[in-house]
């Protein structure tokens, strides 16, 4: 009888220890999940511009494909919200000279769960966070849908299938830079956290007998990424300028780039 009581007590103690461990494990898992969720929604307000030279003179690097655009745009919507802008460099028709714009819908931030709060408060916040996560998933799906439509309706038709105006295949870099400067200096983007610009071009102007040097003086917080550009002196006033040997090199780098506020 004594042995049976000892065995029973041992079983009870083991059971209680198991329950305590499982409870501790669940609390730890919930905390890790909450921390992970909080980190994944940290996004910044950003303008991302791609200015791509589609003229015949740019043959020393490959041009972007629809797949390239989709990769970059999807990466953008995962780390930021704001707007995407795309413009052709070359000799576009007046109707194609403007930037094609795509707004990326904002996602809501999750609430931090205070460890010192009452269980009822924690439960309420967790429930609200689950609803926010569901809504954010819907927004992400909507953004991806809009990206696909933007690529098929704007990028494929007007960028990938670009034809020079009146079949005059020239590269008007001067006009493209002036237009780009006007875009990034618009008051719409004054309160954005950052502006990233990808320029895919050799940077050689041949549209006019340009006597003076090219000029590009955007406001601060502009980061420039170059593919194929020859003379980089036009970007001397910009603090952050990075050059890439290929489109693939930029895409691999952009995937790891954090969106800094």
DRENVEX-188438 format. One record per residue: z negated, y negated, x of N, C-alpha, C in turn. Coordinates in steps of 0.02 Angstrom, whole numbers, plus 50000, padded with zeros to 5 digits. Atoms other than C-alpha are relative to their C-alpha. Layout:
<rs>
[r [Z Y X] [Z Y X] [Z Y X]]
...
</rs>
This chain:
<rs>
[r [50000 50061 50042] [50000 50000 50000] [50000 49937 50043]]
[r [50004 50057 49954] [49954 49883 50142] [50068 49987 50032]]
[r [49934 50006 49968] [50120 49917 50227] [50052 49970 49952]]
[r [49953 50025 50050] [50214 49883 50065] [49991 49924 49990]]
[r [50014 50071 50008] [50127 49714 50047] [50028 49960 50059]]
[r [49974 50034 49940] [50172 49668 50227] [50076 49994 49997]]
[r [49927 50000 50006] [50354 49717 50198] [50023 49948 49949]]
[r [49982 50047 50053] [50358 49616 50037] [49993 49928 50023]]
[r [50012 50068 49974] [50284 49461 50122] [50054 49981 50051]]
[r [49948 50013 49950] [50408 49479 50265] [50067 49982 49966]]
[r [49938 50013 50037] [50552 49486 50141] [50000 49930 49969]]
[r [50006 50066 50031] [50488 49330 50051] [50009 49946 50052]]
[r [49994 50050 49947] [50472 49234 50215] [50072 49994 50025]]
[r [49930 50001 49978] [50648 49284 50270] [50044 49964 49948]]
[r [49962 50032 50054] [50717 49231 50100] [49991 49925 50000]]
[r [50014 50072 49999] [50630 49063 50109] [50033 49966 50059]]
[r [49968 50027 49940] [50695 49035 50286] [50075 49993 49990]]
[r [49928 50001 50014] [50872 49077 50230] [50018 49943 49954]]
[r [49988 50054 50048] [50861 48957 50083] [49995 49932 50034]]
[r [50010 50063 49964] [50795 48819 50196] [50059 49985 50045]]
[r [49942 50009 49955] [50935 48846 50322] [50062 49980 49962]]
[r [49941 50015 50040] [51067 48845 50186] [49996 49928 49973]]
[r [50009 50068 50024] [50994 48684 50115] [50014 49949 50054]]
[r [49989 50046 49943] [50994 48602 50287] [50075 49998 50017]]
[r [49929 49996 49985] [51171 48664 50317] [50041 49960 49951]]
[r [49964 50036 50052] [51230 48591 50150] [49993 49925 50009]]
[r [50011 50071 49988] [51150 48422 50187] [50043 49976 50059]]
[r [49960 50017 49941] [51233 48421 50358] [50074 49997 49984]]
[r [49929 49998 50019] [51401 48470 50284] [50018 49940 49957]]
[r [49988 50058 50043] [51388 48335 50150] [50004 49936 50042]]
[r [50001 50059 49957] [51345 48205 50283] [50064 49995 50041]]
[r [49939 50000 49960] [51491 48257 50394] [50060 49983 49958]]
[r [49944 50014 50046] [51609 48252 50245] [50003 49926 49983]]
[r [50003 50071 50017] [51549 48079 50196] [50023 49957 50059]]
[r [49981 50038 49941] [51568 48015 50375] [50075 50005 50012]]
[r [49929 49990 49990] [51741 48090 50388] [50041 49961 49950]]
[r [49964 50037 50051] [51796 48015 50223] [49998 49925 50014]]
[r [50006 50071 49987] [51730 47844 50271] [50047 49978 50056]]
[r [49957 50017 49944] [51827 47848 50434] [50074 50001 49980]]
[r [49929 49993 50016] [51992 47902 50355] [50027 49942 49958]]
[r [49974 50055 50042] [52002 47750 50239] [49998 49932 50036]]
[r [50000 50062 49963] [51981 47619 50376] [50072 49980 50015]]
[r [49931 50022 49991] [52147 47529 50363] [50002 49925 50010]]
[r [49993 50072 49990] [52212 47359 50409] [50061 49975 49962]]
[r [49944 50033 50033] [52331 47237 50327] [50052 49983 50053]]
[r [49951 50006 49946] [52491 47241 50428] [50070 49988 49974]]
[r [49928 50007 50011] [52672 47186 50430] [50034 50039 50055]]
[r [49963 49960 49951] [52786 47311 50516] [50075 49986 49991]]
[r [49930 50019 50004] [52963 47252 50556] [50042 50043 50047]]
[r [49951 49967 49957] [53110 47351 50622] [50064 49959 49997]]
[r [49937 50035 49994] [53260 47251 50683] [50045 50044 50044]]
[r [49959 49951 49964] [53396 47374 50732] [50071 49977 50009]]
[r [49932 50019 49982] [53559 47335 50821] [50047 50058 49983]]
[r [49952 49948 50019] [53699 47433 50738] [50071 49983 50023]]
[r [49934 50019 49975] [53842 47348 50831] [50027 50053 50048]]
[r [49969 49949 49958] [53964 47452 50933] [49981 49996 50073]]
[r [50016 50009 49928] [53903 47383 51099] [49937 50037 50021]]
[r [50064 49966 49983] [53736 47476 51089] [50012 50075 50004]]
[r [49983 49929 49992] [53790 47644 51157] [49955 50036 50050]]
[r [50041 49968 49949] [53659 47674 51293] [49934 50027 49972]]
[r [50057 49966 50031] [53527 47733 51169] [50020 50020 49928]]
[r [49982 49979 50067] [53536 47827 51006] [49968 49955 49947]]
[r [50025 50041 50055] [53514 47736 50843] [49952 50041 49957]]
[r [50048 49966 50044] [53379 47776 50716] [50036 50037 49945]]
[r [49974 49962 50056] [53414 47907 50584] [49954 49991 49940]]
[r [50042 50003 50060] [53347 47921 50407] [49934 50037 50012]]
[r [50061 49962 49984] [53223 48050 50473] [49953 49959 50043]]
[r [50042 50044 49958] [53162 47927 50606] [49964 49948 49958]]
[r [50030 50051 50044] [53134 47792 50476] [49944 50030 49958]]
[r [50050 49968 50043] [53040 47913 50364] [49936 50016 50039]]
[r [50058 49985 49958] [52926 47970 50506] [49958 49938 50013]]
[r [50036 50061 49983] [52881 47793 50556] [49967 49969 49938]]
[r [50028 50029 50062] [52856 47731 50377] [49941 50040 49974]]
[r [50056 49958 50023] [52746 47880 50332] [49939 49991 50045]]
[r [50055 50013 49954] [52642 47850 50488] [49968 49933 49985]]
[r [50026 50067 50016] [52625 47667 50439] [49955 50004 49939]]
[r [50040 49999 50062] [52561 47705 50263] [49936 50040 50008]]
[r [50062 49963 49988] [52431 47825 50334] [49948 49956 50035]]
[r [50047 50039 49961] [52354 47692 50446] [49993 49928 49977]]
[r [50002 50071 50020] [52389 47527 50357] [50028 49992 49930]]
[r [49963 50021 50060] [52443 47439 50200] [50026 49930 50015]]
[r [49968 50064 49987] [52543 47280 50185] [50073 50003 49982]]
[r [49929 49999 50015] [52731 47269 50201] [50040 50026 50059]]
[r [49950 49977 49951] [52877 47349 50293] [50062 49957 49990]]
[r [49939 50040 50004] [53031 47244 50334] [50052 50028 50049]]
[r [49947 49973 49958] [53199 47301 50403] [50060 49952 49998]]
[r [49941 50043 49996] [53347 47198 50463] [50049 50028 50050]]
[r [49947 49979 49954] [53513 47240 50544] [50013 49944 50050]]
[r [49975 50046 49949] [53560 47157 50708] [50073 50017 50013]]
[r [49928 49991 49990] [53746 47133 50735] [50036 49942 49969]]
[r [49965 50052 50038] [53861 47039 50619] [49999 50020 49926]]
[r [50004 49979 50070] [53797 47083 50445] [50030 49949 49952]]
[r [49976 50044 50052] [53873 47012 50288] [49942 49958 49975]]
[r [50055 50043 50024] [53773 46869 50210] [49951 50036 49954]]
[r [50044 49963 50046] [53704 46987 50077] [49955 50050 50036]]
[r [50039 49952 49962] [53638 47103 50213] [49962 49967 50058]]
[r [50034 50037 49947] [53568 46968 50327] [49925 49994 49987]]
[r [50070 50005 50017] [53403 46959 50234] [49963 50064 50017]]
[r [50041 49941 49988] [53259 47075 50271] [49994 50042 49936]]
[r [50015 49955 50055] [53243 47227 50160] [49925 50013 50003]]
[r [50073 49998 50000] [53059 47230 50108] [49974 50057 49957]]
[r [50033 49946 50036] [52947 47373 50054] [49924 49989 50003]]
[r [50073 50005 50000] [52766 47342 50000] [49968 50069 50001]]
[r [50039 49938 49998] [52641 47479 50042] [49935 49987 49963]]
[r [50057 50010 50043] [52507 47495 49909] [49934 50011 50036]]
[r [50065 49996 49967] [52326 47470 49961] [49958 50057 49970]]
[r [50048 49950 50021] [52197 47608 49953] [49929 49972 50003]]
[r [50068 50025 50003] [52014 47580 49910] [49957 50031 50055]]
[r [50047 49974 49950] [51875 47600 50038] [49945 50040 49966]]
[r [50056 49961 50025] [51745 47734 50010] [49934 49966 50017]]
[r [50066 50029 49989] [51563 47684 49996] [49960 50043 50049]]
[r [50043 49964 49954] [51443 47731 50134] [49938 50025 49961]]
[r [50059 49970 50034] [51302 47847 50076] [49939 49989 50045]]
[r [50060 50013 49960] [51135 47779 50142] [49956 50062 50002]]
[r [50040 49940 49993] [51031 47922 50211] [49929 49990 49972]]
[r [50068 50014 50024] [50870 47835 50155] [49998 49991 49924]]
[r [49998 50011 50072] [50927 47817 49974] [49974 50060 49962]]
[r [50024 49946 50043] [50857 47919 49830] [50057 50047 49984]]
[r [49949 49949 50015] [50948 48079 49783] [50044 49978 49941]]
[r [49961 50022 50058] [51001 48001 49617] [50052 49949 50021]]
[r [49953 50051 49975] [51081 47854 49709] [50056 50033 50041]]
[r [49951 49965 49960] [51166 47969 49834] [50050 50037 49956]]
[r [49956 49963 50046] [51234 48076 49692] [50049 49954 49966]]
[r [49956 50048 50034] [51304 47923 49604] [50055 49976 50047]]
[r [49950 50024 49951] [51391 47860 49763] [50050 50055 50015]]
[r [49954 49944 49986] [51463 48033 49800] [50049 50010 49943]]
[r [49956 49993 50058] [51532 48043 49624] [50053 49945 50000]]
[r [49952 50056 49997] [51612 47871 49641] [50050 50010 50056]]
[r [49955 49988 49944] [51684 47920 49810] [50052 50053 49984]]
[r [49952 49949 50020] [51763 48075 49735] [50055 49970 49956]]
[r [49951 50034 50042] [51848 47966 49604] [50046 49956 50041]]
[r [49959 50043 49956] [51906 47844 49738] [50049 50042 50040]]
[r [49957 49955 49961] [51974 47988 49843] [50059 50025 49957]]
[r [49946 49978 50045] [52073 48053 49694] [50050 49945 49988]]
[r [49956 50057 50011] [52143 47879 49661] [50040 49985 50063]]
[r [49965 50012 49937] [52186 47857 49846] [50056 50052 50012]]
[r [49948 49948 49993] [52281 48023 49845] [50060 49984 49957]]
[r [49945 50020 50044] [52384 47960 49698] [50039 49941 50030]]
[r [49967 50058 49969] [52419 47796 49789] [50043 50022 50060]]
[r [49962 49974 49942] [52473 47891 49947] [50064 50034 49977]]
[r [49940 49967 50028] [52591 47997 49842] [50051 49949 49976]]
[r [49956 50054 50023] [52662 47839 49762] [50034 49965 50058]]
[r [49971 50032 49941] [52687 47760 49933] [50056 50042 50030]]
[r [49950 49955 49972] [52781 47913 49996] [50062 50000 49956]]
[r [49943 50003 50048] [52890 47910 49839] [50040 49935 50010]]
[r [49966 50065 49990] [52928 47725 49866] [50037 49998 50067]]
[r [49967 49997 49935] [52969 47757 50049] [50066 50038 49995]]
[r [49939 49960 50008] [53095 47892 50002] [50054 49960 49963]]
[r [49953 50041 50037] [53176 47775 49875] [50027 49943 50042]]
[r [49980 50056 49957] [53181 47631 50000] [50051 50023 50052]]
[r [49954 49974 49950] [53267 47740 50130] [50068 50015 49970]]
[r [49936 49981 50031] [53399 47805 50009] [50038 49940 49971]]
[r [49967 50056 50034] [53432 47641 49918] [50015 49941 50046]]
[r [49990 50058 49956] [53417 47514 50060] [50021 50020 50070]]
[r [49987 49983 49930] [53411 47593 50233] [50066 50037 50008]]
[r [49939 49959 49993] [53547 47724 50210] [50063 49960 49984]]
[r [49940 50038 50022] [53667 47607 50118] [50015 49941 50045]]
[r [49988 50065 49968] [53643 47445 50214] [49986 49999 50075]]
[r [50015 49999 49928] [53577 47495 50386] [50038 50057 50034]]
[r [49967 49943 49968] [53636 47670 50430] [50075 49998 49990]]
[r [49928 50006 50013] [53806 47636 50350] [50024 49929 50009]]
[r [49982 50070 49986] [53818 47460 50419] [50072 49993 50023]]
[r [49933 50019 49978] [53991 47384 50436] [50000 49925 50014]]
[r [50001 50071 49983] [54016 47217 50525] [50040 49958 49950]]
[r [49968 50045 50048] [54065 47070 50416] [50071 49984 50023]]
[r [49928 50012 49987] [54255 47053 50406] [50025 50039 50061]]
[r [49982 49956 49944] [54265 47195 50536] [49996 49966 50068]]
[r [50010 50034 49936] [54211 47075 50673] [49937 50027 50032]]
[r [50056 49964 49970] [54101 47185 50782] [49970 49961 50058]]
[r [50035 50040 49950] [53989 47062 50873] [49925 50009 49992]]
[r [50073 49994 50003] [53803 47052 50912] [49971 49930 50001]]
[r [50029 50067 50005] [53720 46893 50850] [49924 50005 50009]]
[r [50071 49995 49984] [53553 46910 50939] [49964 49935 49985]]
[r [50031 50066 50011] [53519 46723 50927] [49979 49991 49927]]
[r [50014 50006 50071] [53528 46725 50737] [49945 50048 49979]]
[r [50051 49950 50018] [53424 46884 50725] [49931 49978 50022]]
[r [50065 50022 49975] [53283 46813 50832] [49974 49940 49961]]
[r [50021 50057 50040] [53280 46649 50735] [49976 50023 49931]]
[r [50019 49974 50066] [53273 46744 50572] [49935 50039 50004]]
[r [50061 49962 49989] [53138 46859 50641] [49940 49954 50009]]
[r [50055 50048 49989] [53033 46711 50698] [49979 49968 49934]]
[r [50015 50029 50065] [53045 46632 50525] [49960 50049 49957]]
[r [50034 49950 50041] [52990 46794 50443] [49927 50008 50020]]
[r [50070 49988 49979] [52833 46824 50548] [49957 49938 49993]]
[r [50038 50062 50006] [52782 46641 50533] [49989 49978 49927]]
[r [50009 50017 50071] [52786 46642 50342] [49925 50001 49982]]
[r [50071 50003 50019] [52618 46594 50262] [49975 50064 49965]]
[r [50019 49937 50033] [52620 46760 50167] [49961 50045 50048]]
[r [50029 49955 49952] [52569 46848 50327] [49945 49967 50043]]
[r [50048 50038 49961] [52445 46718 50388] [49933 50036 50007]]
[r [50065 49966 50000] [52292 46823 50343] [50006 50075 50015]]
[r [49992 49929 49982] [52365 46991 50397] [49963 50014 50066]]
[r [50036 49982 49938] [52268 47084 50532] [50047 50002 50060]]
[r [49953 49999 49944] [52423 47110 50639] [50072 50005 49975]]
[r [49929 49996 50014] [52612 47105 50646] [50032 50040 50058]]
[r [49966 49958 49950] [52708 47243 50737] [50076 49996 49990]]
[r [49927 50007 50003] [52893 47221 50778] [50033 50050 50046]]
[r [49959 49955 49960] [53010 47358 50838] [50071 49972 50002]]
[r [49932 50025 49992] [53174 47290 50907] [50040 50052 50039]]
[r [49957 49950 49968] [53309 47419 50947] [50067 49967 50015]]
[r [49939 50036 49981] [53445 47327 51042] [50001 49989 50076]]
[r [49995 50017 49929] [53511 47290 51216] [49985 49926 50012]]
[r [50017 50071 49995] [53477 47106 51179] [50055 49956 50026]]
[r [49943 50038 49973] [53650 47050 51235] [50037 49964 49943]]
[r [49969 50041 50051] [53717 46906 51129] [50073 49988 50017]]
[r [49929 50015 49988] [53905 46891 51110] [50035 49971 49939]]
[r [49970 50027 50061] [53930 46808 50941] [50029 49930 50011]]
[r [49977 50068 49985] [53951 46632 51013] [49996 49989 50075]]
[r [50006 50018 49929] [53967 46547 51181] [49932 49967 50011]]
[r [50068 50025 49996] [53780 46531 51195] [49986 49973 50070]]
[r [50014 50032 49936] [53737 46407 51334] [49927 50007 50020]]
[r [50072 49999 49985] [53548 46401 51321] [49972 50071 49992]]
[r [50033 49934 50004] [53427 46547 51336] [49978 50014 49928]]
[r [50025 49980 50065] [53372 46645 51184] [49927 49977 49993]]
[r [50068 50024 50013] [53211 46583 51102] [49967 50043 49946]]
[r [50039 49963 50050] [53075 46680 51011] [49927 49981 50009]]
[r [50069 50025 49995] [52907 46595 50979] [49962 50013 49934]]
[r [50040 49986 50060] [52810 46684 50841] [49928 49979 50009]]
[r [50071 50016 49997] [52631 46644 50798] [49961 50059 50031]]
[r [50039 49946 49968] [52489 46747 50879] [49994 50062 49957]]
[r [50012 49935 50032] [52441 46927 50834] [50063 50040 49990]]
[r [49937 49963 50005] [52619 46987 50858] [50006 50049 50059]]
[r [49988 49949 49948] [52650 47150 50952] [50074 50020 49997]]
[r [49929 49985 49998] [52828 47184 51008] [50012 50065 50038]]
[r [49980 49937 49969] [52902 47355 51047] [50076 49999 50008]]
[r [49929 50006 49984] [53073 47362 51131] [50030 50068 50019]]
[r [49961 49942 49979] [53203 47500 51148] [50069 49975 50021]]
[r [49933 50018 49976] [53354 47463 51258] [50009 49928 50022]]
[r [49992 50072 49986] [53322 47276 51286] [50006 49989 50076]]
[r [49986 50012 49929] [53392 47211 51453] [49955 49945 50029]]
[r [50037 50057 49973] [53323 47037 51490] [49942 49983 49954]]
[r [50059 50008 50043] [53144 47027 51424] [49968 49931 50006]]
[r [50030 50066 49989] [53113 46844 51476] [49990 49962 49935]]
[r [50007 50034 50064] [53134 46787 51295] [49931 50015 49969]]
[r [50065 49981 50028] [52968 46875 51258] [49941 49982 50045]]
[r [50053 50018 49952] [52868 46794 51399] [49938 49969 49967]]
[r [50056 50034 50033] [52759 46697 51276] [49957 50048 49958]]
[r [50035 49951 50042] [52702 46856 51187] [49955 50043 50044]]
[r [50049 49965 49959] [52545 46941 51253] [50013 50076 50003]]
[r [49992 49927 50004] [52587 47118 51195] [50073 50019 49990]]
[r [49930 49977 50003] [52762 47184 51237] [50003 50067 50036]]
[r [49993 49933 49971] [52796 47369 51267] [50072 50023 49993]]
[r [49931 49975 50001] [52963 47448 51313] [50000 50076 50000]]
[r [49993 49928 50006] [53020 47624 51274] [50071 50020 50019]]
[r [49935 49975 49977] [53161 47727 51347] [50042 50026 49942]]
[r [49964 49969 50055] [53205 47807 51181] [49963 49990 49934]]
[r [50030 50001 50067] [53174 47809 50994] [49944 50051 49995]]
[r [50050 49947 50004] [53081 47973 51012] [49936 49981 50037]]
[r [50058 50023 49962] [52966 47895 51143] [49957 49953 49959]]
[r [50038 50046 50042] [52918 47756 51024] [49965 50036 49943]]
[r [50029 49964 50057] [52889 47873 50876] [49938 50039 50021]]
[r [50058 49962 49975] [52773 47983 50980] [49942 49953 50015]]
[r [50053 50048 49985] [52676 47829 51038] [49971 49971 49935]]
[r [50023 50032 50062] [52667 47749 50865] [49955 50046 49960]]
[r [50041 49952 50036] [52592 47908 50794] [49927 49996 50022]]
[r [50068 50003 49973] [52439 47884 50906] [49971 49929 49998]]
[r [50022 50070 49998] [52428 47694 50888] [49950 49986 49943]]
[r [50051 50019 50050] [52271 47633 50800] [50017 49931 49971]]
[r [49988 50064 50033] [52285 47492 50675] [49939 49956 50009]]
[r [50057 50042 49982] [52170 47360 50750] [49996 49938 49955]]
[r [50011 50059 50041] [52093 47224 50642] [49984 49941 50044]]
</rs>
